[in-house]
């Protein structure tokens, strides 16, 4: 009679690289623990408007110059991403479960941060793209490429730095079919996808497909938003001691890993347009 052996217990296989998404395009900013409660606030200096004036004399013509009052303020509200594990303590050391909770958090937190940036995700995260009063780009064109060009033209007519296009991952296929995704050869940019014009693509599985004021798109389309550079303040992972979260009545170990975030574009200017999912 053949011996029957139980499956051999081994360590979980290591994870591969994180998927492409918002974390590839954000500018990571220094974290301070107070931000996890108070958030951040700054006066943007990338939204300036330049103008022209005549070079003719007399100098009194310069009185026609226009000066802008810079009173805009961007406020980023904090939120937390977390992952929790419940297990029986027998044969399962708390330290191993803490590691398991941290790995689960790292696996899923990008999706949650994308959802928070898109519409606040029900946790009060702000700024949120769908609630930012975005300007809808009007165009009679219907193809993916033409509508993308209309979005970039409208955005760059008022913003002089590299922009970021936020859209659900479902739009990736149409963009790739139209040769509208470029991976620069620069080692610094190797992990970022851009448009032929140089804007950054943020394809997010955590993004919704809704538009300004959470309006639904037309059938077969998704909403896309375009912003300036997006900064992300990311705190360290916090793991409460397992002894403090152990439920002695149920004899269950509740292990949690959590991390605080603040995410905000550098400028209040947000544009939006619908993009078709089907390639022409």
C-alpha contacts under 8 A as a table, 3 or more apart, distances in Angstrom:
res1	aa1	res2	aa2	distance
18	X	107	X	7.29
20	X	23	X	7.48
20	X	24	X	6.36
20	X	203	X	7.20
20	X	204	X	7.83
21	X	24	X	5.68
21	X	25	X	7.46
21	X	110	X	7.50
21	X	202	X	5.49
21	X	203	X	5.23
21	X	204	X	5.04
21	X	205	X	7.47
22	X	25	X	5.58
22	X	26	X	6.35
22	X	110	X	7.12
22	X	114	X	6.54
22	X	202	X	5.25
22	X	203	X	6.91
22	X	204	X	6.24
23	X	26	X	5.57
23	X	110	X	6.74
24	X	191	X	6.38
24	X	192	X	5.92
24	X	202	X	7.65
25	X	164	X	7.82
25	X	192	X	6.39
25	X	200	X	6.92
25	X	201	X	7.71
25	X	202	X	6.59
25	X	230	X	7.52
26	X	229	X	7.08
26	X	230	X	5.10
26	X	231	X	5.39
26	X	232	X	6.09
27	X	229	X	7.23
27	X	230	X	6.07
27	X	231	X	4.56
27	X	232	X	6.04
28	X	231	X	5.81
28	X	232	X	4.99
28	X	233	X	6.10
28	X	234	X	7.49
29	X	231	X	6.36
29	X	232	X	5.86
29	X	233	X	5.12
29	X	234	X	7.64
30	X	233	X	6.30
30	X	234	X	7.82
31	X	35	X	7.20
31	X	233	X	5.46
31	X	234	X	6.08
31	X	235	X	5.81
32	X	35	X	5.61
32	X	36	X	7.77
32	X	235	X	7.48
33	X	36	X	5.70
33	X	37	X	7.86
33	X	235	X	7.15
34	X	37	X	5.64
34	X	38	X	5.99
34	X	39	X	7.50
35	X	38	X	4.92
35	X	39	X	4.36
35	X	40	X	6.25
35	X	78	X	6.84
35	X	262	X	7.58
36	X	39	X	6.07
36	X	78	X	5.59
36	X	79	X	7.12
36	X	80	X	7.92
36	X	235	X	7.67
36	X	260	X	5.54
36	X	261	X	6.80
36	X	262	X	7.70
37	X	78	X	6.47
38	X	77	X	7.20
38	X	78	X	6.97
39	X	75	X	7.43
39	X	76	X	5.50
39	X	77	X	4.70
39	X	78	X	4.89
39	X	262	X	6.38
40	X	75	X	5.79
40	X	76	X	5.08
40	X	77	X	6.79
40	X	78	X	8.00
40	X	262	X	7.38
41	X	73	X	6.91
41	X	74	X	5.60
41	X	75	X	4.34
41	X	76	X	6.16
42	X	73	X	5.80
42	X	74	X	5.45
42	X	75	X	6.67
43	X	71	X	7.50
43	X	72	X	6.11
43	X	73	X	4.69
43	X	74	X	6.23
44	X	47	X	6.65
44	X	72	X	6.96
44	X	73	X	6.65
44	X	74	X	6.95
44	X	266	X	6.10
44	X	267	X	5.88
45	X	48	X	6.60
45	X	267	X	8.00
46	X	159	X	7.72
46	X	160	X	7.95
46	X	161	X	7.72
46	X	266	X	7.06
46	X	267	X	6.62
47	X	158	X	7.83
47	X	159	X	6.32
47	X	267	X	6.01
47	X	269	X	7.88
48	X	159	X	7.78
49	X	158	X	7.13
53	X	62	X	7.57
53	X	65	X	7.09
54	X	61	X	7.78
56	X	59	X	7.82
56	X	61	X	7.78
57	X	60	X	7.57
57	X	61	X	6.98
58	X	61	X	6.10
59	X	62	X	5.73
60	X	63	X	5.77
61	X	64	X	6.06
62	X	65	X	5.69
74	X	264	X	7.78
74	X	266	X	7.69
74	X	267	X	7.31
74	X	268	X	6.84
75	X	126	X	7.50
75	X	127	X	7.17
75	X	264	X	7.78
76	X	125	X	7.59
76	X	126	X	5.49
76	X	127	X	5.97
76	X	262	X	5.94
76	X	263	X	6.35
76	X	264	X	5.77
77	X	124	X	7.19
77	X	125	X	5.38
77	X	126	X	5.13
77	X	127	X	7.27
77	X	262	X	6.10
77	X	263	X	7.87
78	X	125	X	6.14
78	X	126	X	7.72
78	X	260	X	6.86
78	X	261	X	5.60
78	X	262	X	4.75
78	X	263	X	7.87
79	X	123	X	6.73
79	X	124	X	7.42
79	X	125	X	5.92
79	X	260	X	5.76
79	X	261	X	5.45
79	X	262	X	6.59
80	X	258	X	6.56
80	X	259	X	5.50
80	X	260	X	4.28
80	X	261	X	5.92
81	X	105	X	7.43
81	X	109	X	5.95
81	X	112	X	6.78
81	X	113	X	7.50
81	X	258	X	5.57
81	X	259	X	5.43
81	X	260	X	6.44
81	X	261	X	7.66
82	X	105	X	5.94
82	X	109	X	7.43
82	X	256	X	6.97
82	X	257	X	5.54
82	X	258	X	4.00
82	X	259	X	6.35
83	X	101	X	5.83
83	X	102	X	7.29
83	X	104	X	6.22
83	X	105	X	5.06
83	X	256	X	5.76
83	X	257	X	5.43
83	X	258	X	6.44
84	X	101	X	5.89
84	X	254	X	6.97
84	X	255	X	5.61
84	X	256	X	4.33
84	X	257	X	6.45
85	X	97	X	7.09
85	X	100	X	7.68
85	X	101	X	5.94
85	X	253	X	7.90
85	X	254	X	5.84
85	X	255	X	5.12
85	X	256	X	6.36
86	X	252	X	6.60
86	X	253	X	5.60
86	X	254	X	4.73
86	X	255	X	6.42
87	X	92	X	7.85
87	X	252	X	5.71
87	X	253	X	5.35
87	X	254	X	6.90
88	X	92	X	7.11
88	X	251	X	6.63
88	X	252	X	4.96
88	X	253	X	6.02
89	X	92	X	5.20
89	X	93	X	6.63
89	X	94	X	7.35
89	X	251	X	7.32
89	X	252	X	6.46
89	X	253	X	6.11
90	X	93	X	7.78
92	X	96	X	6.95
92	X	97	X	7.26
93	X	96	X	5.50
93	X	97	X	6.74
94	X	97	X	5.11
94	X	98	X	6.15
94	X	242	X	6.12
94	X	253	X	7.61
94	X	255	X	7.82
95	X	98	X	5.07
95	X	99	X	6.40
96	X	99	X	5.18
96	X	100	X	6.28
97	X	100	X	4.82
97	X	101	X	6.17
97	X	255	X	6.63
98	X	101	X	5.14
98	X	102	X	6.29
98	X	239	X	7.04
98	X	242	X	7.79
98	X	255	X	6.01
98	X	256	X	7.07
98	X	257	X	7.22
99	X	102	X	5.11
99	X	103	X	6.24
100	X	103	X	5.24
100	X	104	X	6.25
101	X	104	X	5.11
101	X	105	X	6.19
101	X	255	X	6.74
101	X	256	X	6.04
101	X	257	X	5.53
102	X	105	X	5.04
102	X	106	X	6.26
102	X	237	X	7.53
102	X	256	X	7.88
102	X	257	X	5.36
102	X	258	X	7.89
103	X	106	X	5.14
103	X	107	X	6.13
104	X	107	X	5.05
104	X	108	X	6.37
105	X	108	X	5.40
105	X	109	X	5.56
105	X	257	X	6.60
105	X	258	X	7.15
106	X	109	X	5.60
106	X	110	X	7.64
107	X	110	X	7.52
108	X	111	X	5.66
108	X	112	X	6.76
109	X	112	X	5.07
109	X	113	X	6.14
110	X	113	X	5.08
110	X	114	X	6.18
110	X	206	X	7.58
111	X	114	X	5.20
111	X	115	X	6.34
111	X	204	X	7.18
111	X	205	X	6.13
111	X	206	X	4.28
111	X	207	X	7.73
112	X	115	X	5.04
112	X	116	X	6.21
112	X	121	X	7.93
112	X	206	X	6.11
113	X	116	X	4.99
113	X	117	X	6.26
113	X	206	X	7.44
113	X	261	X	7.87
114	X	117	X	5.18
114	X	118	X	6.16
114	X	204	X	6.38
114	X	205	X	7.63
114	X	206	X	4.87
114	X	207	X	5.51
115	X	118	X	5.07
115	X	119	X	6.41
115	X	120	X	6.83
115	X	121	X	5.54
115	X	206	X	4.80
115	X	207	X	5.20
115	X	208	X	7.08
116	X	119	X	5.77
116	X	120	X	4.27
116	X	121	X	4.58
116	X	122	X	7.81
116	X	123	X	7.60
116	X	125	X	5.65
116	X	126	X	7.60
116	X	128	X	6.94
117	X	120	X	5.89
117	X	121	X	7.75
117	X	125	X	6.95
117	X	126	X	6.86
117	X	127	X	6.74
117	X	128	X	4.90
117	X	129	X	6.27
117	X	207	X	8.00
117	X	263	X	6.89
117	X	264	X	7.85
118	X	121	X	7.47
118	X	128	X	5.25
118	X	129	X	4.95
118	X	130	X	6.05
118	X	207	X	5.79
118	X	208	X	6.83
119	X	122	X	7.77
119	X	125	X	7.88
119	X	128	X	4.87
119	X	129	X	6.06
119	X	130	X	5.37
119	X	131	X	6.61
119	X	214	X	7.54
120	X	123	X	6.08
120	X	124	X	5.38
120	X	125	X	4.41
120	X	126	X	6.00
120	X	127	X	7.58
120	X	128	X	5.38
121	X	124	X	7.15
121	X	125	X	6.95
122	X	125	X	7.60
125	X	128	X	6.77
125	X	262	X	7.87
126	X	263	X	7.56
126	X	264	X	7.37
127	X	131	X	7.58
127	X	132	X	6.68
127	X	263	X	7.53
127	X	264	X	5.98
127	X	265	X	7.85
128	X	131	X	5.37
128	X	132	X	5.96
129	X	132	X	5.22
129	X	134	X	7.38
129	X	212	X	7.38
129	X	225	X	7.09
129	X	270	X	7.44
130	X	133	X	7.28
130	X	134	X	7.31
130	X	210	X	7.35
130	X	211	X	5.61
130	X	212	X	4.42
130	X	213	X	5.29
130	X	214	X	5.53
131	X	134	X	7.60
131	X	212	X	6.27
131	X	213	X	5.52
131	X	214	X	7.49
132	X	212	X	7.52
132	X	268	X	7.68
132	X	270	X	7.01
133	X	212	X	6.58
133	X	213	X	7.55
133	X	270	X	7.46
134	X	212	X	6.08
134	X	225	X	7.98
134	X	269	X	7.27
134	X	270	X	4.77
134	X	271	X	5.03
134	X	272	X	6.12
135	X	270	X	6.39
135	X	271	X	4.74
135	X	272	X	6.07
136	X	212	X	7.97
136	X	271	X	5.83
136	X	272	X	4.80
136	X	273	X	5.80
137	X	150	X	7.26
137	X	151	X	6.30
137	X	154	X	7.06
137	X	271	X	6.71
137	X	272	X	6.07
137	X	273	X	5.60
138	X	273	X	7.79
139	X	147	X	7.21
139	X	150	X	6.97
141	X	146	X	6.07
141	X	147	X	6.15
142	X	146	X	6.93
142	X	147	X	6.50
142	X	276	X	7.69
143	X	146	X	5.39
143	X	147	X	6.14
143	X	275	X	7.87
143	X	276	X	6.95
143	X	280	X	6.82
144	X	147	X	5.35
144	X	148	X	6.07
144	X	174	X	7.11
144	X	175	X	7.19
144	X	178	X	7.71
144	X	275	X	5.73
144	X	276	X	5.76
144	X	277	X	7.86
144	X	279	X	7.37
144	X	280	X	7.91
145	X	148	X	5.08
145	X	149	X	6.17
145	X	175	X	7.73
145	X	178	X	6.81
145	X	180	X	7.29
146	X	149	X	5.09
146	X	150	X	6.23
147	X	150	X	4.97
147	X	151	X	6.24
147	X	273	X	7.51
147	X	274	X	7.76
147	X	275	X	6.71
148	X	151	X	5.10
148	X	152	X	6.29
148	X	275	X	7.47
149	X	152	X	5.14
149	X	153	X	5.97
150	X	153	X	5.14
150	X	154	X	6.13
151	X	154	X	5.34
151	X	155	X	6.16
151	X	226	X	7.61
151	X	271	X	7.34
151	X	272	X	7.31
151	X	273	X	6.70
152	X	155	X	5.08
152	X	156	X	5.97
152	X	199	X	7.98
152	X	226	X	7.99
153	X	156	X	5.39
153	X	157	X	6.12
154	X	157	X	5.39
154	X	158	X	7.32
155	X	158	X	5.85
155	X	159	X	6.12
155	X	163	X	7.93
155	X	226	X	7.34
155	X	271	X	6.73
156	X	159	X	4.73
156	X	160	X	5.95
156	X	161	X	7.81
156	X	163	X	7.98
157	X	160	X	7.65
159	X	228	X	7.70
161	X	228	X	7.20
162	X	198	X	7.04
162	X	199	X	5.71
162	X	200	X	7.45
162	X	228	X	6.66
162	X	229	X	6.95
163	X	199	X	5.11
163	X	200	X	6.32
163	X	226	X	6.67
163	X	227	X	5.69
163	X	228	X	4.52
163	X	229	X	6.04
164	X	199	X	5.73
164	X	200	X	4.69
164	X	201	X	6.07
164	X	202	X	6.75
164	X	226	X	5.51
164	X	227	X	5.29
164	X	228	X	5.78
164	X	229	X	6.29
164	X	230	X	7.65
165	X	199	X	7.02
165	X	200	X	6.08
165	X	201	X	5.13
165	X	202	X	5.77
165	X	224	X	6.77
165	X	225	X	5.74
165	X	226	X	4.43
165	X	227	X	6.60
166	X	201	X	6.55
166	X	202	X	4.85
166	X	203	X	6.20
166	X	204	X	7.21
166	X	207	X	7.88
166	X	224	X	5.63
166	X	225	X	5.15
166	X	226	X	6.11
166	X	227	X	7.93
167	X	171	X	6.86
167	X	201	X	7.95
167	X	202	X	6.46
167	X	203	X	5.33
167	X	204	X	6.24
167	X	207	X	6.57
167	X	208	X	7.92
167	X	209	X	7.37
167	X	222	X	7.55
167	X	223	X	6.75
167	X	224	X	4.68
167	X	225	X	6.68
168	X	171	X	6.01
168	X	172	X	7.90
168	X	203	X	5.53
168	X	204	X	5.00
168	X	205	X	5.84
168	X	206	X	7.34
168	X	207	X	5.12
168	X	208	X	6.13
168	X	209	X	6.13
168	X	222	X	7.33
168	X	224	X	7.65
169	X	172	X	5.41
169	X	203	X	4.73
169	X	204	X	5.17
169	X	205	X	5.30
169	X	207	X	7.82
170	X	173	X	6.89
170	X	205	X	7.98
170	X	277	X	7.09
171	X	174	X	5.71
171	X	175	X	6.40
171	X	203	X	7.78
171	X	222	X	7.39
171	X	275	X	7.62
171	X	276	X	7.64
171	X	277	X	5.48
172	X	175	X	5.20
172	X	176	X	6.08
172	X	203	X	7.03
173	X	176	X	5.15
173	X	177	X	6.07
173	X	277	X	7.51
173	X	279	X	7.65
174	X	177	X	5.10
174	X	178	X	6.27
174	X	276	X	7.61
174	X	277	X	5.71
174	X	278	X	5.81
174	X	279	X	4.78
175	X	178	X	5.29
175	X	179	X	6.44
175	X	180	X	5.15
175	X	181	X	6.28
175	X	279	X	7.90
176	X	179	X	5.08
176	X	180	X	5.80
176	X	181	X	5.66
177	X	180	X	7.55
177	X	279	X	6.40
178	X	279	X	7.16
179	X	182	X	7.63
180	X	194	X	7.95
180	X	195	X	5.39
180	X	196	X	6.02
181	X	193	X	6.28
181	X	194	X	5.65
181	X	195	X	5.12
181	X	196	X	6.77
181	X	201	X	7.89
182	X	193	X	5.71
182	X	194	X	5.02
182	X	195	X	5.69
182	X	196	X	6.10
183	X	189	X	7.51
183	X	190	X	6.39
183	X	191	X	7.78
183	X	192	X	6.49
183	X	193	X	4.99
183	X	194	X	6.25
184	X	189	X	5.86
184	X	190	X	5.97
184	X	192	X	7.61
184	X	193	X	7.38
184	X	194	X	7.55
185	X	189	X	7.04
185	X	190	X	6.17
186	X	189	X	5.22
186	X	190	X	5.88
187	X	190	X	4.98
188	X	191	X	7.54
189	X	192	X	5.27
189	X	193	X	7.88
190	X	193	X	7.86
192	X	200	X	7.04
192	X	201	X	7.52
193	X	200	X	5.93
193	X	201	X	5.45
193	X	202	X	7.78
194	X	197	X	7.71
194	X	198	X	5.45
194	X	199	X	5.28
194	X	200	X	4.30
194	X	201	X	5.23
195	X	198	X	5.10
195	X	199	X	5.24
195	X	200	X	6.42
195	X	201	X	6.87
196	X	199	X	7.62
204	X	207	X	5.10
205	X	208	X	7.90
209	X	216	X	7.19
209	X	217	X	6.99
209	X	222	X	4.83
209	X	223	X	5.33
209	X	224	X	7.67
210	X	214	X	5.00
210	X	215	X	5.34
210	X	216	X	4.81
210	X	217	X	6.05
210	X	222	X	6.84
210	X	223	X	5.66
211	X	214	X	4.99
211	X	215	X	4.97
211	X	216	X	6.33
211	X	217	X	6.82
211	X	223	X	5.16
211	X	224	X	7.30
211	X	225	X	7.93
211	X	272	X	7.17
211	X	273	X	7.98
212	X	215	X	5.86
212	X	272	X	7.41
217	X	221	X	5.91
217	X	222	X	5.59
217	X	223	X	6.16
217	X	274	X	6.79
218	X	221	X	5.56
218	X	222	X	7.47
218	X	274	X	7.91
220	X	276	X	5.97
220	X	277	X	5.78
220	X	278	X	7.18
221	X	274	X	6.13
221	X	275	X	5.35
221	X	276	X	4.21
221	X	277	X	5.34
222	X	274	X	5.47
222	X	275	X	5.46
222	X	276	X	6.52
222	X	277	X	7.04
223	X	272	X	6.83
223	X	273	X	5.73
223	X	274	X	4.34
223	X	275	X	6.17
224	X	272	X	5.57
224	X	273	X	5.50
224	X	274	X	5.98
224	X	275	X	6.76
225	X	270	X	6.74
225	X	271	X	5.58
225	X	272	X	4.37
225	X	273	X	6.68
226	X	270	X	5.79
226	X	271	X	5.18
226	X	272	X	6.26
227	X	230	X	7.56
227	X	265	X	6.43
227	X	267	X	7.39
227	X	269	X	6.55
227	X	270	X	5.13
227	X	271	X	6.87
228	X	265	X	5.84
228	X	266	X	5.85
228	X	267	X	6.08
228	X	269	X	7.60
228	X	270	X	7.95
229	X	265	X	5.59
229	X	266	X	5.59
229	X	267	X	7.91
230	X	263	X	7.07
230	X	264	X	5.63
230	X	265	X	4.05
230	X	266	X	5.97
231	X	263	X	5.84
231	X	264	X	5.53
231	X	265	X	6.02
231	X	266	X	6.93
232	X	261	X	7.15
232	X	262	X	5.86
232	X	263	X	4.53
232	X	264	X	6.68
233	X	261	X	5.64
233	X	262	X	5.06
233	X	263	X	6.32
234	X	259	X	7.39
234	X	260	X	6.16
234	X	261	X	4.81
234	X	262	X	6.76
235	X	259	X	5.86
235	X	260	X	5.20
235	X	261	X	6.28
236	X	259	X	5.94
236	X	260	X	7.41
237	X	257	X	6.39
237	X	258	X	5.48
237	X	259	X	4.64
237	X	260	X	7.81
238	X	257	X	5.66
238	X	258	X	5.21
238	X	259	X	6.07
239	X	255	X	7.64
239	X	256	X	5.88
239	X	257	X	4.73
239	X	258	X	6.63
240	X	244	X	7.07
240	X	245	X	7.39
240	X	255	X	7.54
240	X	256	X	6.75
240	X	257	X	7.50
241	X	244	X	5.57
241	X	245	X	7.01
242	X	245	X	5.28
242	X	246	X	6.02
242	X	253	X	7.07
242	X	254	X	7.16
242	X	255	X	6.08
243	X	246	X	5.35
245	X	253	X	6.75
245	X	254	X	5.54
245	X	255	X	6.73
246	X	251	X	7.45
246	X	252	X	6.18
246	X	253	X	4.62
246	X	254	X	5.77
247	X	250	X	5.60
247	X	251	X	5.57
247	X	252	X	5.22
247	X	253	X	6.12
247	X	254	X	7.17
248	X	251	X	4.67
248	X	252	X	6.76
249	X	252	X	7.95
265	X	268	X	7.10
267	X	270	X	8.00
276	X	279	X	7.63
